[in-house]
Amino acid sequence: MKKLNSYSWVMIFTGILLAEIFFALGMGSVKLSGNEIYETLFQGIQSNMPVTAPRQGPVHDIVWLLRFPRLLLAAATGAGLAVCGTVIQAVVKNPLADPYILGISSGASLGAVLSIFLGAGIFFGPDFIGICSFAGAFSISLLVLIISQMDGKPDTTKLLLTGMAVNMACSSISSFIVYFANDKDGIQTILFWLMGSFAGAQWSTLQIIIPVVCFGIIFFWTQNRTLDIMLLGDHTAVTLGTDLSKYRHVYLLMSAFIVGFLVYSAGMIGFVGLIIPHIVRIFTGTGHRYLLPLAALLGAVLLVAADVISRILITGTDIPVGIIVSLLGAPGFVFLTAKKSYSFGGKN
Amino acid sequence: MDISVKNISFSIKNTVILSDISASIASMECVGIVGPNGSGKSTLLKCIYRVLQPDAGEIFFDGSNIKNMTLKESARAVSVMAQDNSYAFDFLVEDIVLLGRTPYKKMLQFDNEADYKIVKNALKTVGLAGFEKRNFSAISGGEKQRVILARALAQNTSCLIMDEPTNHLDIKYQMQTMEIVKKHKFTSIIAIHDLNIAALYCDRIIALKDGQIVGNDVPEKLLTPEFIYYLYEVLSEVHMNKKTGKVNIIYMPSDSNICK
């Protein structure tokens, strides 16, 4: 299962993802048959009315307004997190890194906490929690980048340590606010945010999220050779004619931007960005040319499945999708590592 | 390609690592750099292959100052086999060697048939035919060294810089490595500890001590027992080998009773 049939892996996973989304449209408290889904999808595409127009029938509303946006958001989030995770692991040359490592997670939750408990950014309108967490995520990762560059020497270990330190600082500020605010509803809201959910999916946000994620995946895919070289380190890169420091900044900012958007629309979902890259490496090796598209597809497949399960496991309740992802993913991953000879560090 | 180094100095904080080094290496010449640990061998090589910026002085490839060359241009001229070759992620051997083609690629260009052929030949040359799909982490230290040599070959340069290339290699591959360098007629600069290997294969030896050049001559003239004592503080005997016309160095214990 190495290089030569990686193209077919891409085709297979694309097929799986499309089929999965199709059948997932039928699952939930109201079950729909394959025919109904097909007809509703077809009508929605054919119809001159926008899909969000009212009074198009209950089946239309279930498919086009409730389930389809959720599934697309799940797919986009999975793909984006998996690709950003792969890229961040290459940038910091550390297999334990994930998209949230550069302070993005704690920055996002600090933003959310500030808006929920102190009403920061309320003038942004109904989406103000999301906007605040995007702002928090992006500005904290900028801060981490700037701090780690202060002495002018690029050093990935310092970048990681700075990220962790800033993470700690931000989460203690968040905890401080939460502890003293003594606001039960606020705590509920922030918990929901931190565990991730696709319930808030809307076509208006998807119009931004999907292009951002697609552009990000294509951009990083064009960078596959530089990402490979990053794993060899700065010195080897110079002898191969590449100066990594400028690429590193661009990649980190791109990732922070994409993850910030994902946090804005779906909250925090762990595990995907850390583990999906490793699972795909088991099958394709470390070359990013195949690793990136397959990671995107597998991330999407996993989150779509997780979203369906989170909707149908307990009738009438949306379980936070982050819980499902970890419950589902962790044993699967342990099983794979136990079966395959896969070395994370390469130094065994 | 010829290389010339003019008045290079390099220091870290207040410690002088290299002071006022000048040397020139003719096209297709094989030059060994010898000297005790910490004498500045690696630093000098790193200045030449552009990982370090010297504090003063200039370096020229074929008469053009490397400051005016892009990294890509110099990577097409000089390939490097460095000392440390452990990577944080696992690669296929083939993927590592393929990266040697990087200086010839534009952003969106993928590897083509010709690149895979170059990789195959390079692996064959270093005696690793059939290793393409092996995991780099799972091969021995000596095999790793040879994979890196194969990557340098795939880079298709006229100059090769090696920093202690024979570490980890058994005697067969030490000699094979040096013979590959000679056969390809590389302009080569090789930091090396084994004086016998240096005497056998290098056209000229430059000796460094405390960041300064203390000797620069053909091996037969430079490597005398007196000079070896001056450089390393070890006793030795040096004999001319009639078959090879090169010198053999035999090290002597500091106290003849120790080995009895």
Interface residues (C-beta under 8 A of the other chain):
Chain A: K2 K3 Q89 A90 K93 N94 P95 T222 Q223 R225 D228 I229 L231 L232 G233 D234 H235 T236 V238 T239 L240 G241 T242 D243 R281 G285 T286 G287 R289 Y342 S343 F344 G345 G346 K347 N348
Chain B: K46 Y49 R50 V51 T70 L71 K72 E73 S74 A75 R76 V78 S79 V80 A82 S86 Y87 A88 F89 D90 F91 L92 E94 D95 I96 L99 G100 T102 P103 K105 M107 L108 F110 K133 N135 F136 S137 A138 Q155
